[in-house]
Amino acid sequence: MKNAKNFEATVPFDIKKLPIVGNFDVVVVGGGAAGVSAATNLAELGHNTLLVERYGFCGGGAVAGMSGTICGLFLSTDQIKNIPEQVVFGFAERFRYQLNENGGLTQPQKYGKTWTVTHDPLVWRETADEFLRASGVHILFHTRVVGVLTEDANVCGIIVDTKSGFGMIKSKIVVDASGDADVVHRAGWPSTKGRDGVMQNPTMIFRVGGVDVKKFKGYWGEDTISPQHVVDEIISADESGKFYLPRKKIWIFPTTRQNELLVNATRIMGIDGRDLDVTDPNDHTEAELNSRKQIRQYAGFLKDCIPGCQDSYIVDSGVEVGIRQTRSIAGLSCLKNSDVMGRKKISDGVVRCPWPIELHSGEKPRVEWLLDDYYEIPLGALIPKEGENIIVAGRCLSAEHEALASARVTAQCFGYGHAVAIACDLALNKGVNLRDIAGEEVRYHLNEQGAQLD
């Protein structure tokens, strides 16, 4: 093998030799719920907007990770038999409405002390396409960000890798909606990971067909969270050695399709039992390999032990393992655990969240309900302390460990994107930095656009 010094590297990049792929007002990196929301709203506000996505479709964790539900729309309550009370609107409601119109959404389903709605992942993609095309967003699928263009800590674009090679995209603002704070990280600005580096477990979600759903619900009940008698069945099956079932409390959702269930059951760890960090490529690979083995175990358990599932089979699984937590930026503000538990409302709050702290670590996920109430996330939690012309949207917001376990879900990600779009619009129109935009002003415009925060 040749000495390493004899090799020539193609990176770092010689910027002068890179072709310019495009020049935009705003580039949004990541086509999940937050990215679709940010890009759509920016384009509707009249800005030349590019959405960059590594897959050939939008959806992020909701589709590629097959989380399969829009969580965070409704209040939780002890009066669960009542009609659900929706408290999150704005772009989240626009997308929910259109997804339902397109036949890709269930009616609200009980989830413990609140409700959620389950979506069809293909219809989610198509609905995102409709919003992006109608608003005039430029889209680059199959494109990865590999570098950030900066000048004196001012972001002025990104470097991308496509099948055509490396290229440069210039922009006035970059929205990091990658979920993992990839742009912030590549720019060298600070972030944290979980509590002392320990993050929530990833999950491989899958769908099973061939189910007698009526018979299944007769045994399971109306709640999508497993009842105690099912938890006992899982413990017994695991202890018998017939199946490997490391997570004992699981979620199962009837879908929009007949005879089909969406199964959120796996707890993905290293072979040695350690918690994984999926920003590490070795851990991420191990998560993918272990997850495919584990879904077979849970599918086998359902088939053998749960009424209505005797003829069931795996339809598909997520394109990738579902990731709950990686990097959180160091923001101008930080959403604290006490803010969530205290149901804190603030004048510069730009997103409302009624979702419980849903912490996936250990054999049984921990859920702490925010009964009949919600809290608000400040704009500053989306703006990095360091760097200019960059803002984040999605689960990489600045938040403490338990707080993120609530604030990371889909309805709120739609909300972050909506708020970020307005903040960018104000900054561009005024010719000021994002950190100079007041959350109160963003909140005012969100209310004008149907967010119903006041």
ZAMARGU-4260 file (C-alpha; in steps of 0.2 Angstrom, whole numbers, plus 5000, padded with zeros to 4 digits):
<rodrens>
0) 5000/5000/5000 | 5007/5017/4995 | 5011/5030/5009 | 4997/5041/5012 | 5007/5057/5007
5) 5007/5050/4989 | 4989/5052/4987 | 4980/5067/4981 | 4964/5072/4990 | 4949/5080/4981
10) 4944/5089/4996 | 4946/5102/5004 | 4939/5111/4989 | 4947/5123/4978 | 4933/5135/4978
15) 4939/5144/4962 | 4937/5128/4952 | 4919/5124/4958 | 4905/5127/4946 | 4891/5138/4952
20) 4875/5128/4952 | 4864/5142/4957 | 4861/5158/4966 | 4846/5160/4977 | 4839/5171/4991
25) 4837/5156/5002 | 4843/5138/5002 | 4834/5126/5013 | 4844/5110/5017 | 4833/5095/5020
30) 4815/5091/5014 | 4807/5085/5030 | 4792/5093/5037 | 4802/5108/5043 | 4811/5110/5026
35) 4795/5108/5016 | 4786/5121/5027 | 4801/5133/5026 | 4803/5132/5007 | 4785/5133/5003
40) 4782/5148/5014 | 4797/5157/5008 | 4792/5155/4990 | 4775/5161/4993 | 4782/5176/5001
45) 4791/5180/4985 | 4809/5174/4988 | 4819/5164/4976 | 4820/5148/4986 | 4830/5131/4983
50) 4826/5115/4993 | 4841/5103/4993 | 4836/5085/4998 | 4848/5069/4999 | 4834/5057/4993
55) 4823/5058/4978 | 4808/5063/4988 | 4803/5074/5003 | 4797/5068/5020 | 4812/5066/5031
60) 4809/5056/5047 | 4790/5056/5043 | 4793/5046/5026 | 4811/5040/5025 | 4810/5036/5043
65) 4792/5031/5042 | 4787/5039/5058 | 4770/5038/5050 | 4760/5050/5061 | 4758/5069/5063
70) 4760/5071/5082 | 4758/5087/5091 | 4742/5094/5085 | 4731/5090/5099 | 4730/5094/5118
75) 4732/5079/5130 | 4718/5076/5143 | 4712/5064/5156 | 4695/5066/5147 | 4701/5055/5132
80) 4684/5050/5127 | 4680/5068/5122 | 4683/5075/5105 | 4701/5080/5102 | 4705/5098/5104
85) 4717/5104/5090 | 4729/5119/5096 | 4742/5119/5082 | 4738/5127/5065 | 4747/5137/5053
90) 4756/5127/5039 | 4754/5111/5050 | 4735/5113/5047 | 4737/5117/5029 | 4747/5101/5026
95) 4736/5091/5037 | 4721/5097/5027 | 4728/5093/5010 | 4735/5076/5015 | 4718/5072/5021
100) 4710/5078/5005 | 4722/5067/4995 | 4716/5052/5005 | 4732/5050/5014 | 4727/5052/5032
105) 4717/5043/5045 | 4705/5051/5058 | 4712/5055/5075 | 4718/5040/5084 | 4720/5038/5103
110) 4738/5039/5109 | 4738/5037/5128 | 4730/5054/5134 | 4731/5063/5117 | 4728/5059/5099
115) 4738/5058/5083 | 4734/5055/5065 | 4742/5042/5054 | 4747/5045/5036 | 4752/5036/5020
120) 4770/5039/5016 | 4768/5039/4997 | 4753/5052/4998 | 4764/5062/5010 | 4778/5064/4997
125) 4765/5068/4983 | 4757/5081/4995 | 4774/5089/4998 | 4777/5089/4979 | 4761/5099/4977
130) 4765/5112/4989 | 4783/5115/4983 | 4778/5115/4964 | 4763/5127/4967 | 4773/5139/4977
135) 4788/5139/4964 | 4801/5132/4975 | 4817/5125/4965 | 4821/5108/4970 | 4837/5098/4969
140) 4834/5079/4974 | 4849/5067/4976 | 4860/5081/4982 | 4871/5081/4998 | 4878/5096/5007
145) 4897/5093/5009 | 4903/5111/5014 | 4898/5128/5019 | 4903/5144/5010 | 4907/5158/5023
150) 4915/5175/5023 | 4920/5182/5040 | 4907/5170/5049 | 4893/5176/5037 | 4886/5161/5028
155) 4885/5164/5009 | 4881/5147/5002 | 4884/5129/5002 | 4895/5116/4993 | 4885/5101/4986
160) 4889/5084/4979 | 4878/5077/4965 | 4880/5064/4951 | 4888/5078/4941 | 4901/5081/4954
165) 4904/5095/4967 | 4896/5112/4965 | 4893/5128/4973 | 4876/5136/4977 | 4876/5154/4983
170) 4863/5161/4994 | 4859/5176/5006 | 4852/5164/5019 | 4854/5146/5023 | 4840/5136/5032
175) 4847/5121/5040 | 4832/5109/5041 | 4844/5093/5040 | 4837/5087/5057 | 4856/5084/5062
180) 4862/5102/5061 | 4873/5096/5047 | 4876/5114/5040 | 4879/5121/5057 | 4891/5107/5061
185) 4901/5108/5044 | 4903/5127/5047 | 4912/5123/5063 | 4899/5130/5075 | 4894/5122/5092
190) 4881/5109/5095 | 4877/5097/5109 | 4871/5079/5108 | 4858/5073/5121 | 4863/5072/5139
195) 4882/5070/5140 | 4882/5062/5123 | 4868/5049/5126 | 4854/5051/5115 | 4837/5044/5112
200) 4836/5026/5104 | 4833/5026/5085 | 4819/5015/5079 | 4815/5005/5063 | 4796/5007/5060
205) 4788/4995/5048 | 4770/4990/5041 | 4762/4974/5042 | 4748/4968/5030 | 4736/4954/5030
210) 4729/4959/5047 | 4711/4957/5053 | 4710/4974/5060 | 4693/4972/5069 | 4699/4957/5078
215) 4716/4965/5082 | 4707/4980/5090 | 4696/4969/5099 | 4711/4962/5108 | 4722/4977/5108
220) 4709/4991/5112 | 4707/5008/5104 | 4723/5015/5111 | 4738/5014/5100 | 4749/5012/5115
225) 4751/4994/5120 | 4739/4989/5135 | 4747/4980/5150 | 4741/4963/5145 | 4751/4965/5128
230) 4766/4972/5138 | 4765/4956/5148 | 4764/4945/5132 | 4780/4954/5126 | 4789/4951/5142
235) 4784/4933/5142 | 4789/4930/5124 | 4806/4939/5126 | 4810/4929/5142 | 4806/4913/5134
240) 4819/4916/5121 | 4808/4913/5106 | 4809/4931/5101 | 4821/4945/5105 | 4810/4960/5110
245) 4821/4973/5119 | 4807/4986/5120 | 4792/4981/5130 | 4780/4995/5127 | 4776/4997/5109
250) 4764/5008/5098 | 4753/5001/5084 | 4743/5012/5072 | 4729/5006/5060 | 4733/5015/5043
255) 4723/5022/5029 | 4724/5005/5020 | 4713/4990/5024 | 4721/4976/5034 | 4737/4986/5038
260) 4746/4991/5054 | 4760/5003/5056 | 4772/4996/5070 | 4783/5007/5081 | 4791/4994/5092
265) 4810/4992/5090 | 4823/4999/5101 | 4839/4999/5091 | 4856/4998/5101 | 4873/4992/5097
270) 4876/4973/5098 | 4885/4975/5114 | 4870/4985/5121 | 4877/5002/5120 | 4867/5017/5115
275) 4871/5022/5097 | 4876/5039/5090 | 4870/5039/5072 | 4881/5054/5067 | 4895/5041/5068
280) 4894/5031/5051 | 4899/5015/5060 | 4885/5017/5073 | 4873/5022/5059 | 4877/5007/5049
285) 4876/4996/5064 | 4859/5003/5068 | 4852/4999/5050 | 4859/4981/5051 | 4852/4978/5069
290) 4835/4986/5065 | 4831/4974/5050 | 4834/4959/5061 | 4824/4966/5075 | 4808/4970/5065
295) 4808/4952/5060 | 4807/4947/5078 | 4793/4959/5082 | 4783/4954/5066 | 4785/4936/5072
300) 4779/4940/5089 | 4763/4949/5082 | 4760/4934/5070 | 4762/4921/5084 | 4754/4930/5099
305) 4742/4944/5094 | 4724/4940/5088 | 4720/4946/5071 | 4739/4945/5065 | 4740/4927/5062
310) 4741/4929/5043 | 4751/4945/5044 | 4767/4949/5034 | 4779/4963/5033 | 4774/4976/5019
315) 4789/4987/5021 | 4800/4997/5033 | 4807/5014/5033 | 4820/5018/5020 | 4832/5022/5035
320) 4831/5020/5053 | 4820/5033/5062 | 4831/5045/5071 | 4824/5054/5086 | 4839/5064/5092
325) 4857/5069/5086 | 4864/5087/5087 | 4856/5102/5095 | 4863/5119/5090 | 4869/5131/5103
330) 4856/5144/5100 | 4852/5162/5106 | 4839/5154/5117 | 4838/5136/5123 | 4821/5127/5126
335) 4824/5120/5144 | 4816/5105/5152 | 4808/5117/5165 | 4800/5127/5151 | 4791/5111/5145
340) 4785/5105/5162 | 4780/5122/5167 | 4770/5125/5151 | 4779/5141/5148 | 4771/5154/5137
345) 4782/5169/5130 | 4779/5184/5120 | 4792/5179/5107 | 4785/5161/5106 | 4784/5156/5088
350) 4778/5138/5089 | 4766/5130/5101 | 4768/5112/5107 | 4756/5101/5117 | 4765/5085/5114
355) 4771/5076/5130 | 4789/5072/5134 | 4791/5056/5125 | 4808/5049/5129 | 4814/5033/5121
360) 4828/5025/5132 | 4827/5009/5140 | 4814/4995/5139 | 4799/5006/5141 | 4798/5023/5134
365) 4794/5037/5146 | 4779/5048/5143 | 4775/5064/5153 | 4759/5072/5148 | 4756/5091/5148
370) 4737/5089/5152 | 4726/5102/5145 | 4740/5114/5141 | 4755/5118/5130 | 4771/5128/5130
375) 4779/5139/5117 | 4796/5138/5108 | 4806/5155/5106 | 4813/5161/5090 | 4830/5162/5097
380) 4830/5143/5099 | 4831/5142/5080 | 4846/5155/5078 | 4863/5149/5081 | 4874/5159/5093
385) 4888/5159/5081 | 4887/5164/5062 | 4876/5175/5052 | 4863/5172/5038 | 4859/5154/5045
390) 4844/5148/5055 | 4838/5130/5059 | 4821/5122/5057 | 4817/5105/5064 | 4823/5094/5078
395) 4840/5102/5079 | 4834/5117/5088 | 4843/5122/5104 | 4834/5112/5117 | 4839/5102/5133
400) 4837/5083/5132 | 4820/5080/5139 | 4813/5096/5131 | 4818/5090/5114 | 4809/5073/5117
405) 4793/5084/5116 | 4798/5097/5104 | 4805/5086/5090 | 4788/5080/5083 | 4780/5083/5066
410) 4767/5096/5069 | 4780/5107/5078 | 4793/5104/5063 | 4780/5111/5051 | 4778/5126/5063
415) 4797/5129/5064 | 4798/5130/5045 | 4784/5142/5045 | 4792/5153/5058 | 4809/5152/5050
420) 4802/5158/5033 | 4794/5173/5041 | 4810/5177/5050 | 4820/5176/5034 | 4807/5186/5025
425) 4809/5200/5038 | 4828/5200/5038 | 4829/5200/5019 | 4816/5214/5017 | 4824/5225/5031
430) 4842/5221/5026 | 4846/5216/5044 | 4853/5200/5052 | 4842/5186/5058 | 4847/5189/5076
435) 4840/5206/5075 | 4823/5200/5071 | 4811/5200/5086 | 4801/5184/5089 | 4786/5195/5093
440) 4786/5202/5075 | 4787/5184/5068 | 4773/5179/5080 | 4762/5193/5073 | 4764/5188/5055
445) 4762/5170/5060 | 4745/5174/5067 | 4741/5184/5051 | 4745/5168/5042 | 4733/5157/5052
450) 4744/5150/5066 | 4732/5155/5079 | 4745/5158/5093 | 4735/5172/5101
</rodrens>
